[in-house]
Structure formats: C-alpha cells, structure tokens
Amino acid sequence: MALKIENNSRAKLPRGTEGLIEKIINSVPREHTRGLERLRLVDTIEDPRLQRAGATRANLPGLYHPRQGTQPAWLEVAVSTLLPSSQPFYKRILPRLSFRNNLAAVIFSLIGQHYYLTLRHSVKKGQLEPSVRAYTEKQLRAWGERQHTVRAKLFKPFQPTLEKWARSLQRRANLERKKASRS
C-alpha cells in the first residue's frame, strides 16, 4: 500500500511537489515504509506534545507520529519552514531553490525515524539520532545520484578526495570552536 499524500497547506507549493514526494518515497525500500499510512503537508505543525516538550514549532520541519492504538503511524511536514513566505523576495529565493533537497532530507529523516523505532529493534535510544542521521545521509546520497546521473558519474572519482577535505575542515572547525569556548 502506498503512502497517501494530503496537502493541508495554504502555501503555494512549487509545481510537481506531489510527484516529487512520490519519487522520494519510492526511492526508499518498500519495507522501510511498512506501517506508514500518510504524509500530510501542513503550514505549521500543531501538536500538544510540542508545547510540553518546550520545542519551538516555528523551526520544526517535520514530525513523526508513531502508531497509537488502532491509528497507524504517519508523517507531518511543515511547508512554512521549508518555504518561508513572510520574508522579502531576496531572502525567499534561496529556500525556493533548495526546496527539493530540503523536502527530501525531511522525508528521509522521518522515514528513518519510523524505520528505526518500529522495524529495527536492535537500536538503543542513545543510538537512535546518529542512526537516523546516517540513514538520511545514505538515502540522500543514493537519491541524488539517481536524480543527477551525469553529474554523479563525472564526480564519482573525486568523491573520496572531497570527503577527506570535508572531514579535515570539520576537524578544524571543531578545534576552533573548542579554542573559542575556552577563552
């Protein structure tokens, strides 16, 4: 059974958003989405659990709703976080250009949460966040290679070098952060 996509958002979405969501969901193995009923697009996430947890609703791009009783699990994505509309044009253009990738990252992370919470019982609570992050990166990399086949083939030989540079830059940034926090 495929996920049902509900658009409850009043925001103007880019053309082909629902088709894009279907492609994103179809790129994930079918057994990872087993038990999910629907994906709902909303303006902002309104959930009473967030007020108790102290989370800010304005910055929350997505929320996984686990199965409760007879109600199956479902996903909720906030469009206003991905496409801010109350800012000037020059500040709205960058989120519009990166909408596809941001939407894919949010959906992959929500599916990863579902996968690790319901289908992978060997993951402990402390390992959940790194596991979901690794799952999201893996799915994004595979989806990006499928979307941009020519570019992926051209840059495949350079990828290990670029990743090595990224790791060294990350280490440097962490050292700088530690030095700044000490002084």
Z-matrix of the N, CA and C atoms (Angstrom, degrees):
N
C 1 1.442
C 2 1.523 1 108.98
N 3 1.311 2 117.17 1 130.59
C 4 1.460 3 122.15 2 -178.91
C 5 1.528 4 110.18 3 -81.76
N 6 1.319 5 115.62 4 155.66
C 7 1.452 6 120.96 5 176.63
C 8 1.519 7 109.53 6 -69.48
N 9 1.311 8 116.43 7 137.29
C 10 1.454 9 121.10 8 176.86
C 11 1.526 10 107.36 9 -87.62
N 12 1.326 11 117.57 10 132.60
C 13 1.461 12 122.33 11 -178.92
C 14 1.523 13 107.85 12 -103.75
N 15 1.344 14 116.18 13 120.35
C 16 1.455 15 121.98 14 178.78
C 17 1.526 16 108.34 15 -112.58
N 18 1.325 17 116.52 16 128.95
C 19 1.458 18 120.74 17 178.36
C 20 1.529 19 108.36 18 -106.56
N 21 1.323 20 117.03 19 97.99
C 22 1.463 21 122.66 20 177.67
C 23 1.518 22 111.30 21 -103.17
N 24 1.305 23 116.99 22 16.36
C 25 1.456 24 121.78 23 -177.59
C 26 1.522 25 110.01 24 -94.52
N 27 1.331 26 115.34 25 143.92
C 28 1.463 27 120.38 26 175.89
C 29 1.523 28 111.36 27 -91.89
N 30 1.314 29 117.87 28 -6.94
C 31 1.470 30 121.78 29 -178.27
C 32 1.521 31 110.06 30 -71.06
N 33 1.326 32 114.60 31 151.06
C 34 1.460 33 120.37 32 177.51
C 35 1.526 34 108.05 33 -81.89
N 36 1.317 35 115.64 34 111.20
C 37 1.459 36 121.32 35 -178.50
C 38 1.524 37 110.04 36 -87.67
N 39 1.316 38 117.98 37 150.58
C 40 1.465 39 120.00 38 174.39
C 41 1.527 40 110.89 39 -60.13
N 42 1.325 41 115.13 40 152.66
C 43 1.462 42 120.12 41 -179.66
C 44 1.521 43 110.89 42 -59.13
N 45 1.300 44 116.79 43 139.61
C 46 1.458 45 122.45 44 175.67
C 47 1.516 46 114.91 45 79.11
N 48 1.324 47 117.18 46 19.24
C 49 1.468 48 119.77 47 -177.49
C 50 1.530 49 111.39 48 -65.55
N 51 1.314 50 117.36 49 -42.49
C 52 1.466 51 119.30 50 -179.33
C 53 1.527 52 111.34 51 -66.56
N 54 1.332 53 117.20 52 -38.03
C 55 1.464 54 120.23 53 174.87
C 56 1.518 55 111.38 54 -64.60
N 57 1.336 56 116.51 55 -37.66
C 58 1.459 57 121.06 56 177.19
C 59 1.529 58 110.84 57 -63.81
N 60 1.324 59 116.42 58 -42.30
C 61 1.466 60 120.48 59 178.99
C 62 1.525 61 110.31 60 -62.52
N 63 1.331 62 116.92 61 -41.19
C 64 1.464 63 120.19 62 177.97
C 65 1.521 64 111.18 63 -62.81
N 66 1.352 65 117.43 64 -40.57
C 67 1.465 66 120.55 65 177.55
C 68 1.521 67 111.31 66 -63.91
N 69 1.330 68 116.16 67 -40.51
C 70 1.464 69 120.41 68 -179.78
C 71 1.525 70 109.66 69 -63.91
N 72 1.316 71 116.61 70 -45.93
C 73 1.467 72 120.63 71 -178.46
C 74 1.525 73 110.88 72 -67.24
N 75 1.339 74 117.19 73 -37.55
C 76 1.457 75 120.20 74 179.95
C 77 1.526 76 112.76 75 -71.40
N 78 1.348 77 117.47 76 -18.63
C 79 1.460 78 119.27 77 178.74
C 80 1.528 79 112.15 78 -77.69
N 81 1.337 80 116.66 79 -15.92
C 82 1.460 81 121.67 80 178.23
C 83 1.527 82 108.11 81 -87.25
N 84 1.337 83 117.89 82 141.85
C 85 1.468 84 118.17 83 176.27
C 86 1.528 85 111.65 84 -55.77
N 87 1.301 86 116.09 85 140.31
C 88 1.463 87 122.27 86 -173.83
C 89 1.537 88 112.88 87 -58.69
N 90 1.331 89 116.97 88 -33.52
C 91 1.463 90 118.80 89 -178.53
C 92 1.526 91 112.46 90 -70.68
N 93 1.336 92 118.17 91 -17.61
C 94 1.465 93 120.45 92 177.60
C 95 1.529 94 111.90 93 -76.43
N 96 1.315 95 117.18 94 -23.09
C 97 1.469 96 120.79 95 179.67
C 98 1.526 97 111.93 96 -101.43
N 99 1.311 98 117.44 97 7.07
C 100 1.467 99 120.42 98 179.22
C 101 1.524 100 109.42 99 -63.65
N 102 1.314 101 116.49 100 127.80
C 103 1.453 102 121.22 101 179.94
C 104 1.518 103 113.47 102 98.93
N 105 1.330 104 118.29 103 -10.85
C 106 1.469 105 121.07 104 176.63
C 107 1.522 106 108.94 105 -87.55
N 108 1.327 107 116.48 106 133.96
C 109 1.463 108 120.24 107 -177.65
C 110 1.514 109 112.18 108 -96.27
N 111 1.357 110 117.68 109 -47.82
C 112 1.456 111 119.09 110 -172.66
C 113 1.522 112 110.95 111 -150.32
N 114 1.321 113 113.89 112 162.11
C 115 1.449 114 122.90 113 172.05
C 116 1.519 115 106.41 114 -121.87
N 117 1.318 116 116.66 115 120.40
C 118 1.458 117 121.05 116 -175.54
C 119 1.522 118 109.61 117 -110.79
N 120 1.345 119 116.48 118 126.90
C 121 1.462 120 122.36 119 174.39
C 122 1.522 121 107.81 120 -93.79
N 123 1.333 122 117.15 121 123.72
C 124 1.461 123 122.20 122 -179.70
C 125 1.530 124 108.63 123 -129.93
N 126 1.342 125 116.06 124 165.26
C 127 1.460 126 119.63 125 177.11
C 128 1.529 127 110.44 126 -68.72
N 129 1.315 128 117.18 127 -58.72
C 130 1.460 129 122.50 128 174.23
C 131 1.521 130 108.40 129 -132.94
N 132 1.286 131 115.53 130 155.79
C 133 1.458 132 119.94 131 -178.28
C 134 1.515 133 108.90 132 -84.55
N 135 1.324 134 115.04 133 119.61
C 136 1.472 135 121.90 134 178.28
C 137 1.523 136 107.32 135 -110.75
N 138 1.310 137 116.23 136 105.26
C 139 1.452 138 120.15 137 -179.13
C 140 1.518 139 108.95 138 -142.97
N 141 1.328 140 118.66 139 130.30
C 142 1.465 141 119.79 140 -178.48
C 143 1.527 142 113.63 141 -64.70
N 144 1.335 143 117.51 142 -23.61
C 145 1.467 144 120.21 143 178.97
C 146 1.523 145 111.44 144 -65.71
N 147 1.317 146 117.13 145 -28.15
C 148 1.466 147 120.42 146 -177.14
C 149 1.519 148 111.70 147 -71.56
N 150 1.309 149 118.00 148 -34.08
C 151 1.458 150 120.57 149 179.43
C 152 1.521 151 110.70 150 -68.41
N 153 1.318 152 116.94 151 -37.40
C 154 1.457 153 120.16 152 178.48
C 155 1.523 154 111.34 153 -70.41
N 156 1.327 155 116.29 154 -35.78
C 157 1.461 156 120.32 155 -177.56
C 158 1.526 157 111.47 156 -78.44
N 159 1.329 158 117.97 157 -15.18
C 160 1.453 159 121.17 158 -179.78
C 161 1.522 160 113.14 159 81.39
N 162 1.323 161 118.06 160 13.69
C 163 1.463 162 121.35 161 179.84
C 164 1.521 163 110.03 162 -76.49
N 165 1.308 164 115.13 163 150.16
C 166 1.459 165 118.97 164 177.61
C 167 1.517 166 108.72 165 -89.47
N 168 1.310 167 115.69 166 124.08
C 169 1.459 168 120.76 167 -178.89
C 170 1.512 169 112.34 168 -72.25
N 171 1.318 170 117.53 169 -26.85
C 172 1.457 171 120.36 170 -175.43
C 173 1.526 172 112.29 171 -65.19
N 174 1.320 173 117.94 172 -31.17
C 175 1.463 174 120.78 173 -175.72
C 176 1.519 175 113.70 174 -103.53
N 177 1.300 176 118.59 175 2.35
C 178 1.458 177 121.43 176 -176.46
C 179 1.530 178 110.17 177 -85.43
N 180 1.343 179 118.74 178 111.77
C 181 1.462 180 120.15 179 -176.62
C 182 1.523 181 114.16 180 -81.14
N 183 1.313 182 118.14 181 -24.41
C 184 1.447 183 119.76 182 -178.05
C 185 1.513 184 111.50 183 -157.71
N 186 1.336 185 115.56 184 158.80
C 187 1.456 186 120.74 185 -179.90
C 188 1.524 187 108.77 186 -144.56
N 189 1.322 188 114.80 187 132.86
C 190 1.462 189 121.67 188 176.76
C 191 1.517 190 108.24 189 -95.62
N 192 1.318 191 116.52 190 125.41
C 193 1.458 192 122.37 191 177.38
C 194 1.529 193 107.68 192 -104.39
N 195 1.328 194 118.05 193 107.97
C 196 1.466 195 119.50 194 -178.40
C 197 1.521 196 111.97 195 -70.44
N 198 1.286 197 115.28 196 167.28
C 199 1.459 198 121.54 197 179.01
C 200 1.523 199 109.51 198 -63.70
N 201 1.337 200 115.32 199 133.73
C 202 1.460 201 120.96 200 178.39
C 203 1.519 202 108.43 201 -131.54
N 204 1.298 203 115.70 202 109.04
C 205 1.460 204 119.98 203 -179.33
C 206 1.516 205 111.12 204 64.46
N 207 1.322 206 115.63 205 -121.16
C 208 1.470 207 119.67 206 179.81
C 209 1.515 208 112.48 207 -90.06
N 210 1.340 209 118.23 208 -10.52
C 211 1.463 210 121.14 209 -179.64
C 212 1.530 211 109.76 210 -80.96
N 213 1.330 212 117.26 211 122.99
C 214 1.473 213 119.43 212 -178.95
C 215 1.538 214 111.72 213 -71.12
N 216 1.323 215 115.30 214 167.96
C 217 1.458 216 121.42 215 179.24
C 218 1.530 217 110.06 216 -70.72
N 219 1.348 218 115.74 217 150.29
C 220 1.462 219 120.10 218 178.17
C 221 1.516 220 109.88 219 -151.58
N 222 1.343 221 116.00 220 165.56
C 223 1.456 222 123.08 221 -176.44
C 224 1.515 223 110.14 222 -116.07
N 225 1.326 224 116.36 223 148.11
C 226 1.459 225 121.56 224 178.84
C 227 1.528 226 108.07 225 -132.10
N 228 1.334 227 116.76 226 128.84
C 229 1.463 228 122.27 227 -178.72
C 230 1.525 229 108.80 228 -121.48
N 231 1.335 230 117.01 229 128.34
C 232 1.464 231 122.35 230 179.66
C 233 1.521 232 109.54 231 -90.06
N 234 1.319 233 116.05 232 117.83
C 235 1.457 234 121.44 233 -177.62
C 236 1.529 235 111.11 234 -75.11
N 237 1.329 236 118.34 235 -34.51
C 238 1.470 237 120.43 236 -177.16
C 239 1.520 238 112.07 237 -64.96
N 240 1.319 239 118.08 238 -24.45
C 241 1.459 240 120.87 239 176.13
C 242 1.516 241 110.61 240 -75.50
N 243 1.327 242 116.54 241 -37.74
C 244 1.460 243 120.77 242 -179.46
C 245 1.523 244 112.39 243 -80.41
N 246 1.334 245 117.01 244 -32.92
C 247 1.466 246 122.06 245 179.64
C 248 1.526 247 109.75 246 -128.51
N 249 1.327 248 118.95 247 83.23
C 250 1.465 249 119.51 248 179.88
C 251 1.528 250 110.62 249 -65.99
N 252 1.331 251 116.46 250 135.20
C 253 1.467 252 120.15 251 -176.11
C 254 1.522 253 112.91 252 -111.91
N 255 1.315 254 118.36 253 -10.53
C 256 1.461 255 120.42 254 -175.54
C 257 1.524 256 112.90 255 -94.09
N 258 1.313 257 117.30 256 8.83
C 259 1.458 258 121.03 257 -179.49
C 260 1.520 259 110.08 258 -103.90
N 261 1.356 260 117.75 259 164.37
C 262 1.457 261 119.58 260 176.81
C 263 1.532 262 111.57 261 -65.28
N 264 1.314 263 115.88 262 163.57
C 265 1.465 264 122.34 263 -173.98
C 266 1.523 265 112.64 264 -55.77
N 267 1.321 266 117.57 265 -44.52
C 268 1.457 267 119.92 266 -175.85
C 269 1.533 268 112.35 267 -67.54
N 270 1.332 269 117.60 268 -19.89
C 271 1.465 270 120.35 269 175.25
C 272 1.525 271 111.81 270 -92.13
N 273 1.325 272 118.01 271 -15.90
C 274 1.463 273 121.44 272 178.91
C 275 1.515 274 112.50 273 -89.09
N 276 1.330 275 118.39 274 -18.43
C 277 1.456 276 120.23 275 -172.86
C 278 1.528 277 112.40 276 -70.29
N 279 1.311 278 117.98 277 -40.00
C 280 1.469 279 119.78 278 -179.78
C 281 1.526 280 112.51 279 -64.68
N 282 1.342 281 120.00 280 -46.11
C 283 1.476 282 118.06 281 175.56
C 284 1.530 283 112.69 282 -61.34
N 285 1.327 284 118.02 283 -32.29
C 286 1.472 285 120.39 284 177.28
C 287 1.518 286 111.09 285 -66.84
N 288 1.333 287 116.14 286 -38.52
C 289 1.464 288 119.88 287 -179.26
C 290 1.529 289 111.63 288 -71.09
N 291 1.317 290 116.92 289 -30.86
C 292 1.466 291 119.83 290 -178.99
C 293 1.529 292 112.61 291 -101.11
N 294 1.326 293 118.00 292 14.84
C 295 1.457 294 122.49 293 -176.37
C 296 1.524 295 112.45 294 -60.29
N 297 1.332 296 116.95 295 -46.00
C 298 1.464 297 120.72 296 -177.17
C 299 1.533 298 111.54 297 -58.67
N 300 1.334 299 115.52 298 -48.61
C 301 1.462 300 119.52 299 -178.23
C 302 1.522 301 111.77 300 -68.59
N 303 1.331 302 117.49 301 -39.45
C 304 1.465 303 120.18 302 178.75
C 305 1.524 304 111.23 303 -65.74
N 306 1.339 305 116.48 304 -41.15
C 307 1.460 306 120.22 305 177.76
C 308 1.530 307 110.43 306 -62.78
N 309 1.331 308 116.37 307 -42.65
C 310 1.466 309 120.34 308 178.45
C 311 1.527 310 110.69 309 -62.08
N 312 1.329 311 117.16 310 -42.19
C 313 1.468 312 120.31 311 -179.50
C 314 1.523 313 110.97 312 -64.33
N 315 1.322 314 117.77 313 -41.67
C 316 1.464 315 121.02 314 179.83
C 317 1.521 316 110.43 315 -65.45
N 318 1.321 317 117.31 316 -45.28
C 319 1.470 318 120.62 317 -178.74
C 320 1.523 319 110.50 318 -65.77
N 321 1.336 320 117.58 319 -42.66
C 322 1.463 321 119.86 320 178.61
C 323 1.524 322 111.53 321 -63.03
N 324 1.331 323 116.90 322 -38.87
C 325 1.471 324 118.41 323 -179.74
C 326 1.531 325 110.79 324 -68.92
N 327 1.324 326 117.81 325 -37.25
C 328 1.473 327 120.11 326 178.19
C 329 1.527 328 111.19 327 -67.96
N 330 1.325 329 116.33 328 -40.09
C 331 1.468 330 119.63 329 177.05
C 332 1.528 331 109.51 330 -66.84
N 333 1.335 332 117.22 331 -37.00
C 334 1.461 333 120.72 332 176.91
C 335 1.519 334 111.52 333 -63.17
N 336 1.331 335 116.95 334 -40.30
C 337 1.464 336 119.87 335 176.23
C 338 1.527 337 110.39 336 -60.73
N 339 1.328 338 115.88 337 -46.02
C 340 1.465 339 120.01 338 179.26
C 341 1.525 340 110.52 339 -60.55
N 342 1.317 341 115.85 340 -45.33
C 343 1.464 342 121.12 341 -178.00
C 344 1.523 343 111.36 342 -61.32
N 345 1.328 344 117.08 343 -47.26
C 346 1.457 345 119.30 344 -176.50
C 347 1.527 346 113.13 345 -77.27
N 348 1.322 347 118.64 346 -26.77
C 349 1.463 348 119.96 347 179.08
C 350 1.524 349 112.83 348 -81.25
N 351 1.337 350 117.71 349 -32.70
C 352 1.459 351 118.93 350 -173.87
C 353 1.522 352 114.24 351 -109.14
N 354 1.312 353 117.52 352 -35.72
C 355 1.458 354 119.13 353 -171.89
C 356 1.521 355 114.00 354 -103.26
N 357 1.326 356 118.14 355 -23.60
C 358 1.467 357 121.67 356 178.95
C 359 1.516 358 108.26 357 -109.40
N 360 1.305 359 116.86 358 100.10
C 361 1.457 360 120.51 359 -175.61
C 362 1.520 361 112.99 360 -87.21
N 363 1.342 362 117.86 361 -5.62
C 364 1.457 363 120.34 362 -178.16
C 365 1.533 364 112.38 363 -84.74
N 366 1.328 365 118.35 364 -5.59
C 367 1.458 366 121.64 365 -177.60
C 368 1.523 367 109.40 366 -89.69
N 369 1.327 368 115.53 367 126.26
C 370 1.465 369 120.42 368 179.02
C 371 1.525 370 109.53 369 -84.43
N 372 1.337 371 117.26 370 165.01
C 373 1.463 372 121.12 371 -176.63
C 374 1.519 373 112.89 372 -59.85
N 375 1.309 374 117.67 373 -38.15
C 376 1.458 375 120.89 374 -179.67
C 377 1.519 376 112.96 375 -69.48
N 378 1.319 377 116.88 376 -23.01
C 379 1.460 378 121.50 377 -179.48
C 380 1.524 379 112.58 378 -94.68
N 381 1.316 380 117.46 379 -1.73
C 382 1.461 381 120.71 380 -173.59
C 383 1.525 382 112.63 381 -65.66
N 384 1.334 383 117.15 382 -50.87
C 385 1.466 384 120.00 383 -176.42
C 386 1.528 385 112.65 384 -62.59
N 387 1.344 386 120.17 385 -47.57
C 388 1.468 387 118.32 386 176.87
C 389 1.523 388 112.86 387 -63.30
N 390 1.320 389 117.22 388 -33.94
C 391 1.467 390 120.47 389 179.00
C 392 1.525 391 110.78 390 -66.35
N 393 1.331 392 116.86 391 -43.10
C 394 1.470 393 120.87 392 179.23
C 395 1.528 394 109.91 393 -66.34
N 396 1.325 395 117.01 394 -39.71
C 397 1.470 396 120.72 395 178.84
C 398 1.536 397 110.55 396 -63.04
N 399 1.325 398 116.93 397 -44.45
C 400 1.464 399 120.67 398 178.58
C 401 1.534 400 110.89 399 -65.05
N 402 1.326 401 116.48 400 -39.97
C 403 1.469 402 121.20 401 177.89
C 404 1.528 403 110.07 402 -61.30
N 405 1.333 404 116.60 403 -44.66
C 406 1.466 405 121.30 404 -179.24
C 407 1.522 406 110.79 405 -63.10
N 408 1.325 407 117.02 406 -45.11
C 409 1.467 408 120.23 407 179.57
C 410 1.519 409 111.31 408 -62.87
N 411 1.328 410 116.91 409 -41.34
C 412 1.461 411 121.04 410 179.73
C 413 1.527 412 110.94 411 -63.41
N 414 1.343 413 116.53 412 -46.40
C 415 1.461 414 119.97 413 -179.89
C 416 1.526 415 111.69 414 -66.76
N 417 1.340 416 117.49 415 -38.99
C 418 1.464 417 120.62 416 178.36
C 419 1.522 418 111.09 417 -63.97
N 420 1.318 419 116.82 418 -41.02
C 421 1.461 420 120.26 419 179.35
C 422 1.526 421 110.45 420 -63.47
N 423 1.328 422 116.95 421 -45.60
C 424 1.467 423 120.74 422 179.78
C 425 1.527 424 110.83 423 -65.67
N 426 1.337 425 117.08 424 -40.98
C 427 1.470 426 120.50 425 179.76
C 428 1.528 427 110.68 426 -66.62
N 429 1.312 428 117.25 427 -40.47
C 430 1.466 429 121.24 428 178.38
C 431 1.515 430 112.09 429 -63.65
N 432 1.322 431 116.78 430 -38.76
C 433 1.464 432 119.68 431 177.89
C 434 1.524 433 111.17 432 -66.79
N 435 1.333 434 117.03 433 -35.44
C 436 1.464 435 119.94 434 177.44
C 437 1.524 436 111.92 435 -71.54
N 438 1.342 437 116.88 436 -33.33
C 439 1.462 438 120.60 437 -178.94
C 440 1.525 439 111.89 438 -75.78
N 441 1.313 440 116.95 439 -37.99
C 442 1.466 441 121.99 440 -174.94
C 443 1.525 442 109.29 441 -120.85
N 444 1.323 443 117.28 442 72.18
C 445 1.457 444 120.84 443 -172.19
C 446 1.526 445 112.31 444 -65.25
N 447 1.339 446 118.40 445 -44.19
C 448 1.461 447 120.69 446 -177.18
C 449 1.524 448 109.91 447 -66.88
N 450 1.308 449 116.66 448 -47.05
C 451 1.461 450 120.53 449 -179.58
C 452 1.531 451 110.17 450 -63.77
N 453 1.321 452 117.22 451 -39.09
C 454 1.465 453 120.41 452 179.75
C 455 1.525 454 110.80 453 -64.33
N 456 1.326 455 116.72 454 -39.81
C 457 1.467 456 120.09 455 179.40
C 458 1.525 457 111.45 456 -68.75
N 459 1.334 458 116.75 457 -35.76
C 460 1.464 459 119.88 458 179.38
C 461 1.525 460 112.57 459 -68.20
N 462 1.331 461 117.24 460 -41.07
C 463 1.457 462 120.98 461 -175.07
C 464 1.522 463 114.33 462 -93.43
N 465 1.330 464 118.46 463 -2.02
C 466 1.464 465 121.13 464 -179.27
C 467 1.530 466 112.70 465 -57.29
N 468 1.348 467 119.81 466 -42.94
C 469 1.471 468 118.87 467 179.35
C 470 1.526 469 113.53 468 -65.92
N 471 1.335 470 117.97 469 -27.50
C 472 1.459 471 121.30 470 -177.77
C 473 1.525 472 113.10 471 -88.61
N 474 1.307 473 117.55 472 -8.97
C 475 1.460 474 121.45 473 -173.08
C 476 1.534 475 113.76 474 -60.13
N 477 1.340 476 120.49 475 -43.76
C 478 1.470 477 118.40 476 178.72
C 479 1.532 478 113.23 477 -61.79
N 480 1.325 479 116.94 478 -37.69
C 481 1.463 480 120.56 479 178.76
C 482 1.519 481 110.55 480 -66.77
N 483 1.319 482 117.23 481 -43.89
C 484 1.459 483 120.80 482 179.46
C 485 1.526 484 111.29 483 -64.20
N 486 1.333 485 117.22 484 -39.22
C 487 1.458 486 120.20 485 177.86
C 488 1.521 487 111.74 486 -66.90
N 489 1.339 488 116.84 487 -35.97
C 490 1.467 489 121.18 488 177.03
C 491 1.525 490 110.05 489 -64.35
N 492 1.334 491 117.04 490 -42.96
C 493 1.462 492 121.15 491 177.46
C 494 1.524 493 110.68 492 -62.87
N 495 1.324 494 116.37 493 -41.54
C 496 1.468 495 120.54 494 -179.99
C 497 1.527 496 110.75 495 -62.72
N 498 1.332 497 117.35 496 -41.32
C 499 1.468 498 120.04 497 178.49
C 500 1.525 499 111.42 498 -64.62
N 501 1.335 500 116.37 499 -41.29
C 502 1.474 501 118.63 500 -179.81
C 503 1.527 502 110.60 501 -67.54
N 504 1.315 503 118.04 502 -38.48
C 505 1.465 504 120.86 503 176.56
C 506 1.526 505 111.29 504 -65.41
N 507 1.317 506 116.51 505 -37.39
C 508 1.466 507 120.91 506 178.11
C 509 1.525 508 110.46 507 -65.01
N 510 1.340 509 116.33 508 -41.88
C 511 1.467 510 120.18 509 177.57
C 512 1.525 511 110.74 510 -62.06
N 513 1.329 512 116.05 511 -43.97
C 514 1.476 513 120.25 512 178.88
C 515 1.523 514 111.49 513 -61.41
N 516 1.321 515 115.83 514 -43.24
C 517 1.465 516 119.74 515 179.77
C 518 1.524 517 110.62 516 -63.51
N 519 1.332 518 117.40 517 -39.95
C 520 1.467 519 120.62 518 178.02
C 521 1.521 520 111.29 519 -64.42
N 522 1.334 521 117.21 520 -40.51
C 523 1.466 522 120.32 521 177.37
C 524 1.521 523 111.48 522 -63.74
N 525 1.317 524 116.53 523 -42.00
C 526 1.470 525 120.65 524 178.38
C 527 1.526 526 110.84 525 -63.51
N 528 1.328 527 116.31 526 -40.55
C 529 1.459 528 120.77 527 178.06
C 530 1.530 529 111.54 528 -62.94
N 531 1.325 530 115.62 529 -41.05
C 532 1.462 531 119.96 530 178.79
C 533 1.525 532 111.12 531 -65.95
N 534 1.341 533 116.50 532 -40.75
C 535 1.473 534 120.54 533 178.43
C 536 1.525 535 110.60 534 -64.33
N 537 1.319 536 116.84 535 -40.85
C 538 1.462 537 120.85 536 -179.24
C 539 1.527 538 111.13 537 -68.74
N 540 1.321 539 118.29 538 -34.69
C 541 1.460 540 120.75 539 -179.53
C 542 1.541 541 111.42 540 -74.74
N 543 1.321 542 117.99 541 -27.51
C 544 1.477 543 121.48 542 178.77
C 545 1.511 544 111.92 543 -72.93
N 546 1.321 545 116.27 544 -34.91
C 547 1.482 546 118.09 545 -176.44
C 548 1.500 547 113.16 546 -94.22
